[in-house]
Amino acid sequence: GESVGLHLPTLSVQEGDNSIINCAYSNSASDYFIWYKQESGKGPQFIIDIRSNMDKRQGQRVTVLLNKTVKHLSLQIAATQPGDSAVYFCAEMVAGGGNKLTFGTGTQLKVEL
Amino acid sequence: GAVVSQHPSRVICKSGTSVKIECRSLDFQATTMFWYRQFPKQSLMLMATSNEGSKATYEQGVEKDKFLINHASLTLSTLTVTSAHPEDSSFYICSAPSRQWNEQFFGPGTRLTVL
């Protein structure tokens, strides 16, 4: 059942600083991307999304940047708060792919007081 | 936003028994639901697509006879782990897309522990 020896990449930031979480996606045909936040023992929670015809989208305290040339996605969190501590996943979807999501490996964000 | 529930939230069973996990869309109808498995410190891996009124579609490497999926109504999909073994211990999560084609809502997950 469980795989051993795997550790999520961890990003530690001070409270109040900005956080940048990166994601490399795999499918050049993907045209919709989402960032999810997952707290321990809970399901993923939607943060922000972006379509492939955009390169930047802003939400409340969060910004997603998309670079299709290098297949890279980033999530920026402004003024990081303790409540932002969680694992963050990017996910990609291909139009016409039956709404299937492919998740990235995830990053553990730790906010230090 | 729309709500997806799962039951039970956690279950412990003996090796060799079968366990059923329910996924419900509480305030919207879902002709499609998705089942994921997540091992500790790993990402979500799609297991199968549950289709209302027809057979589920399984991802490569997922045994359909071991993970039985039934989507009997527009608000309920069930995943049954048959003859569970300790290696099936994992966090099982379902999701359902909303009317907007690209927005999905996730359930809170079910922690399965097989002794």
Boltz contact constraints between the chains, C-beta under 6 A:
constraints:
  - contact:
      token1: [A, 1]
      token2: [B, 86]
      max_distance: 6.0
  - contact:
      token1: [A, 1]
      token2: [B, 87]
      max_distance: 6.0
  - contact:
      token1: [A, 1]
      token2: [B, 89]
      max_distance: 6.0
  - contact:
      token1: [A, 2]
      token2: [B, 39]
      max_distance: 6.0
  - contact:
      token1: [A, 2]
      token2: [B, 40]
      max_distance: 6.0
  - contact:
      token1: [A, 3]
      token2: [B, 39]
      max_distance: 6.0
  - contact:
      token1: [A, 6]
      token2: [B, 41]
      max_distance: 6.0
  - contact:
      token1: [A, 8]
      token2: [B, 41]
      max_distance: 6.0
  - contact:
      token1: [A, 32]
      token2: [B, 102]
      max_distance: 6.0
  - contact:
      token1: [A, 42]
      token2: [B, 108]
      max_distance: 6.0
  - contact:
      token1: [A, 43]
      token2: [B, 93]
      max_distance: 6.0
  - contact:
      token1: [A, 43]
      token2: [B, 106]
      max_distance: 6.0
  - contact:
      token1: [A, 43]
      token2: [B, 107]
      max_distance: 6.0
  - contact:
      token1: [A, 43]
      token2: [B, 108]
      max_distance: 6.0
  - contact:
      token1: [A, 43]
      token2: [B, 109]
      max_distance: 6.0
  - contact:
      token1: [A, 44]
      token2: [B, 106]
      max_distance: 6.0
  - contact:
      token1: [A, 99]
      token2: [B, 97]
      max_distance: 6.0
  - contact:
      token1: [A, 103]
      token2: [B, 43]
      max_distance: 6.0
  - contact:
      token1: [A, 103]
      token2: [B, 44]
      max_distance: 6.0
  - contact:
      token1: [A, 105]
      token2: [B, 43]
      max_distance: 6.0
  - contact:
      token1: [A, 106]
      token2: [B, 43]
      max_distance: 6.0
